[in-house]
Structure formats: C-alpha cells, structure tokens
C-alpha cells in the first residue's frame, strides 16, 4: 500500500488561462490538497513570450495548496527535457508520480483512479503506466479497466521501477528497423506510424519524450492501465500550444464524471477486444489527417504556381 497520495507533477509554460482550467479541475479531486504538488514552469524562448510566462508563474505562485513546490526555470528547457527531468526526480524521491500538462482538464475522480491503480499494480512489473485518458471506443464492460500495449501522454502516472526503463537502446532500435514484423508490431500492426515518429526523433527533427517512453515500454513488453471511460479532456487544440496542433490526431474527448468504481482485469495480459478497437480508431484518424495534409500540400503548390 502507498503510505500517502502520489505526488503530482504539473508542467506549465505560457498559457495562464489553460493552466488555470487545469488547476481548477484538479482542485475538484478530493485527493488534490493532500497530494504533494510540484509545478514546473518553463522559461521563455524569446522576449515576446516573457509576459505570458510571467503571468502563468504568478498564477501558480498564488494558487492555494498546502504542499506546493514551484520550480521556475531560468531558461527554456522544452517540454521533453522538463518532463523527463521532473518525472525522474519525483520517481527517485517518491517511487511514483502523477503527470499532468497545462492543456488538460481532468475528471473529479481522476486522482482517485490513478492512485488506486498505482496501488493495485505496484508490484506488477509488466504494468508500466496508468493512463487517465481512454480512446473513444465502444466498451463492453462499463466499469472494467483495460490493459493495452500503448502509452499515453494525456494525464498519467507511473512508478520508479517502470520509469527506470526510459531511454533509447541502439540495439533495440536496430531490431525495430531491421525486422519488418517487429516494426509492424511497433506501429500497432500498421495502424499508426510510431516508427516514423521514432525516426524523426533519432534524426533530430522532433523532440518528444512521448515516443521515447512508448519505445521503452514496447521494448519491455509492457502494458498500460486504461480507465473504462476517459477521465481527461485536452483543451490545447486552439493553436496556443507548442506541440499539440494538427500532429495530435487523438480526439478531444470529453471527460467522464460518472465512473466511480473500477473492475480490474483478473489476469495481466492485453485486453484484445479493446486493443483491436483502438487500432481501428487510430488507423482511421491517421488516414484522415494524412489526407488533410496531402490536400493542403497540393492546394499550396497549386496556388504558388498561379502566383509565379
């Protein structure tokens, strides 16, 4: 059993209104004031962002919480470095952590669910993450949690024992790109191009902690606990974010407020029926986004030719 509620790591940057909504939603959780709160405030990339960064910092400094620590970066770390550093520090100190970014609104039972799952699977090495988000699929069991081989970046928790696997192994990378079957498995049986995202990360064209975390869990043959309904809503799809623009294909699903009791799977294995539905949903979204990019590129080229 955990001797206290897990610490919360909140990562903020330059969106005070989004951060306020995130904190307001967390405050609706009964466990919030009893959970150690660590707020990581990234620095501005240029002078034009300084005012928004300072406004965000003032908001979190003034936010009432009895056990709050605010970490203000003196330069811009970027989201990936901020998350990796913060999660590593808190896992080393507490052995587990709840992670929230400044563009999420969570359900009033978000913390209850995450803490309960952290206790339930504390000693299950194969279970490496607890997700507060759930894909928009039709569920058979109304209150049954799901175990899936897919990581989540939208409101989640993990243990130090799992996070120590975080990293990129050159040997495992070689296996993925030299073995077509393994690459297909990494891409969720061809449903989503995770290998393309990984290659962009390796080539320095992207800086994502998320793809590295998925890679780490995949290499360890790990599983992630998902709630029967999503407990998280992403409010960052308004163009204000650095990372969550058109490349974020997951739906902006509404958080559920009616899931209070959870039934956990009796065995530690992938929930096959739900996994098949998730792959189908992701495949459809990827095709839709890809078609949009093709149309946009074609339209831009056509207009440029008319101008020239």
Helices and strands as residue ranges (DSSP letters): E 8-12, H 16-27, G 32-34, E 37-41, G 47-49, H 50-62, E 68-72, H 79-94, E 96-101, E 104-106, H 110-120, E 127-131, E 146-148, E 156-159, H 160-163, H 170-178, H 180-186, H 194-202, H 209-219, E 223-226, E 232-234, H 272-307
